[in-house]
Amino acid sequence: MTANIEDQFTRVLHTTLQNWKLLTITPLLTGALALGISFLLPPIFTAKTTFLQPQQPQSSVSAALASLGPIAGMSGSTNSGRTSAEQYIAFLQSASVTDRIIDQFELQKLYDTPFKTKARKALNANVRITANKKDGIISIEVDDTDPKRAASLANRFVDELRIFTSTLALTEAQQRRAFFDRQLQATRNNLTKAQIALQGSGFDGNALKIDPKASAEAFAKTKAAVVAAEVKLQGMQTSLAPGAIELRLAESNLTALRAQLKLMADTSPAPSVSNEYIERYRDFKYQETLFELYARQLELARMDEARDGPLIQVIDAATPPELKSRPQRLDIAIKASLTALIILLAWLIFRLRFHR
């Protein structure tokens, strides 16, 4: 077996030495030809800009959750103050951003296409957007035959991201403001009805002696907590598996709150106290609690609506590059020569085995 391998190696070496002129001249000519062709390729310049990963400022509603109690979960706001870099990269690559850049720089004429879809693909092929997860820096690199246009395109991506994120932040705040506005209006009507019913309950002096304020307020807070827990559980059921631990804990919490609310509702007052007055007073305090919470969150939503979007801090703005990034003519020549050499060697070995 060893002698056979040595014999084959000797034959390959002998064939290589016999064709040394072919293996030398042909790769050199191929490299020279590739070098000449590389001078016909237009130079490509790469402009780069870097900026810090934007952080969405914490909304007023999220900042005040602790003071608003469990009913704050009804807003559906889950903003944690941070957005992943992948999401901002998706924003930069979205059609909303790229189409605006295509229109501003007339890239359809530059890429010689009447279709915006093809112009979008050509632009994305010349743009590289990467993120460093450790330091939160996002970089945008743009290739173009014109160094000034390459720098302008890179900087324009950052400007369009500012506009896009500000629009998203404003839209989200508008939705929350509209939501709380509707809830406040409905609660205002319910509060008016509860107040009229309370005034017409005809409570007597015995009802005034025990002062049901404490029990009614506790009942109202518990009922509001049940509503908030139900809304939270509905949201978790759409995103979690049926057997998830968080889902079971939320179900247990809701069951306990419902049991507590039922116990408070079934508690019979003293015979001398007007049951009708107690029930209507509880309903009045419940509607009053909801009204105060919705009014507070509505004001906070209006404050968020007036805010700007997340702050984008540019580290290095793109400037027109002085040197081209490609084509690297020497690399092209070397790679072409090595490729030709490998092909020739493979051809000689194949011919040797074929003759044998």
N, C-alpha and C positions, 0 to 999 in steps of 0.2 A: 504493500500500500504506500509506504514511504518512498520507495523507488519510483512508483508511478507518479506521485506528486512532484518529485524532483525532475522527472523526465518532462512532465508538462511545463514546469517552470522554466526549464532549460529551453524548451521549444519556443515559449512566449518571449523569453529574453532574446533568443536568437532572431526571431522575427522582428522584434522591436529594433534591434541593432541594424538589421538589414534595411529597415525603412526609417532610419533616423532623419533623413532629409525630409521625408513626407511629414513626420511627426514634429518637425521643427518649423519648416517653412509655412506649412498650411495654417497652424495656429497663429503665427506671426502675421500672416496676410489677413486672416480673419479678424484679428485684433485691430490691425490698421484700418481695415474696411469699416469695422464698427466705430472706431474713433472718428473716421471721416463722416459717417452717417450722423454721429452724435452732434456734429457742428450744425447739422440741418435742423435739429430739434430746437424749439423755442425755449429760452431760459425760463425757469419757474422760480418765483420768489415766495417765501413763506413769512407771513407776519403773524405775530403771536401776542395775545393779551391774556392777562391773568387777573382774577378777582376772587375775593373771599366768598365762600358759600353763603348766600343770603339767609338770614334768620328772621322768620316771621315774628314780629313783636307780639307778645302775649296780649290777647284781647282783654278788654275791660271786664267782660263777662267771666272769662276764665280766672282773672285775678280776684274776682269777688265771689267765687264759688263758696268759699268757706263761710262767708257772711250771709249768703243767700239760702243755705240749707239744702236739703235733699231735692227740693223742687227745681233746683238749677239744672239738674240732669235732663229736664224736659226740653231744653233748648236744642239738644242734639249737637252741641259744640264740643268737639274733641281736639281742639287746637292745642298742641303741646308747646308751641313757640318755636319748633324746629321743623324744617322740611328737608328731605333727603336730597343729596346732590344729584342722584339719578332723576329725580323729578324735575329739577331745574334743567338738566341736560335734555329731558324730553320736551320741556318748554322751548328750548333753543332750537330743537329739531322739528318743532311743530309747523304745520302748514301756515298757521296764523303769522308766525314770525318770519319764516322763509319767504312767503309770498310778498310781504311788505318790503323785504330787502330786494327781492327780484324786481319789484316795480320801481323802487327808488334808484337802483343802479342800472336799470334797463338790461337785465341779464339775459332776457330772451333774445335780444339782438346780438349780444356778445356770444351766446352759445348757439346762435343761428337755429332757433327752433320757434315755431309759432305756438307750441303747447307749453303751458306753464308747468305741467307735470314733468316733462322732460327737463325743463330748466331747473326745477326743484331737485331732481335727481343729480343733475350735473353740479349744482351748487353743493349738495350734501357730499358728493364725491371729492370736492375740493376743500371741505371743512372737516377738521378733526376736533372733537370736544371731549376732553378727559377730565377726571376729577381725582384728586388725591384725598382719600378718606381720612388719612391721619391728620392733616393740617387743614382740611376743608377748603383747599384752593382748587378752583376750576379754571382750566386753560382752554383757550380757543385758538386754533391754528388755521390759517386760511392760505391756500395756494393760489397764485395768479401770475399771469405773465407781466402784469404791471405792478411794481412794488407799492406805489401809492394807493392803488385800488385795493390791494391785498390788506394794507393797514386800515383803510377806511371800512372795508367789509368786516374785519375783526372787531373794530370798535363799534360798528353799527349793531352787531349782534348784542353787545352789552346794553346799548341804549334801548333796543327793542325788548330786551328782557325786563328792563325797568318799567317800560310802558305796560307790558303784558302782566307782570306781577301786580302792579298797581291796580289794573283793571280787575284782576281776580280778587284782590283784597276788598275792593270797593263793592263788587258784586256780592261777596259773601256777607259783608256787613249789611248791605241792603236787604238781603234775604232774611237775616236775623231780625232786623228792625221791622220788616213787614210782618214777620211771624209774631213778634211780641205785640205789635200794634193790633193785629186781629184778636189775639188772646186777651189783650187788655180791654178791648171794646166789648167782647162777649162777657168777660168777667164784670165789667161795669154794669151791664144790663142785669146780670144775675144778682149783683150786689144790691141794685135798686129794688129788685123784686123781693129779695130777702129782707131788706129794711122795711119795705111796706108790709110784708107778712108779719114781721116782728112787731111793728107798731099796732097791727090789728089783731094781735094774738089775745088781747084782753087779759094780760097777766094780773094776778091779784097780789095782795100784800104778803101772803105766805111765800110766794116765789121770790120776792125781794129780800126775804130774811136770810136765805142761804147764799146769795151772791154766786150765781152759776158761772162767773167769768173764768175762773181757773179751769174748771172741767171743760167748758166750751172751747177755750183756747187750746187745751191739750187735745181735745177731739179734732179740732180743725187742723192742727199740725200733723197729727197722726194720719188723717185722711189725705192731706197733701203728700205725705211721705209715701202712702200707698199708691197714689197716682204716679208719682215720680218713679217708684220701683217698677210699676207695670210698664211704663214707657221704656225704662232702661232694659227690662227683660225682653221686650219685643225687639229692641235693637240688637241685643246679644244673640237672640235666636237666629237672626239672619246671617251672622258672621261666625258663629261657633258651632262645633259639633254637638249633637244631642247629649253626649256623655261628658262634656267638658266640666272641669272642676268649677270654673268661674260661673258657668250656667247653673250648676247645682247650688252653689252658694247664693246666687241671686234669687233662685226659686225658694230656697229656705228662708231668705230674708223677707221676701214678699209674703210667704205663708205666715211668718211670725207677725208681720205688720197687720195682715188681715185679721188674724186671731185677736190681736190687741185692739183693733178698731171694733170688732164685733163685741168684745167684752165691754168696751166703753159704751157702745150703743145699747147693749142689753142691760146695763146697770140701771135699775129702777130708782127713780128719785123717791123721796119721802111722799107719803100719801097727800100731804098738805101742799105739795108743790105742783104747779101746773105743768103737765107733760108737754102740752102744746107749746108753751113758752120756751121750755128747755130745748126742744127740737129746733124751733125756729131761731133761737139764739145761737145754737151750734151752727146752723146753716149760714147765719149772718156772719159769724166769726170766720168760718171757712172761706166764704167769698171775699171777706175783707183781707184775709191773709194772702189769698191768691192775687188780689188786686195790688197789694203793696209790692209783692215780688215781681209781678209783671211790669209794674210801673218803673221799678228800679232797673230791671234788665232792659227795658225799652230805652231808658236814658243812656245806659252803658252802650247799647247797640248804636245809638246815634253818635256817641263819641267815637266809636270804632269806625263808623261810616265816614267821619270827617278826617280820619287819619290817612296818611300816605301808606303805600305798600312797603314791603320789606326793603331794607337798606342794602344796596349793592355797592361794595367798596372795591374799587379797582386798585390792584397792586401795581401792575405794569401795563400801561396803555400801549397799544400796538403802534409802532413807528415803521416807516418804509424801510425794508431791509436793504442793506448796501450790497450784499453778496447773494447770488442765486443759491437755491437749495438743491436744485437739480436742473439738467442732467449732470451727473458726476462722470465726466468723459473718461477719465483714467480707469475708474471702476468698470465702466461699460467695456472698455477695451480688454481689461484683464479677464473679466467674466466671459467675454466672447472667446478669447484665446483658450481659456481653460475648458470651456464647453466643447470647442473644436477638438482639443487634444483628447478629451474623454471619449468623444464620438469616434475618433480615428482608432484609438486603442481598442474600443469595443468591436469595431469593424474588423481589425486585424485578428483579434482573438476568435471572432466568429468565423472568419475565412480559414484560419488555421484548423479549427475543429471540423469545418465542413470538408476540407481537403482530406483530412484523416479519415 
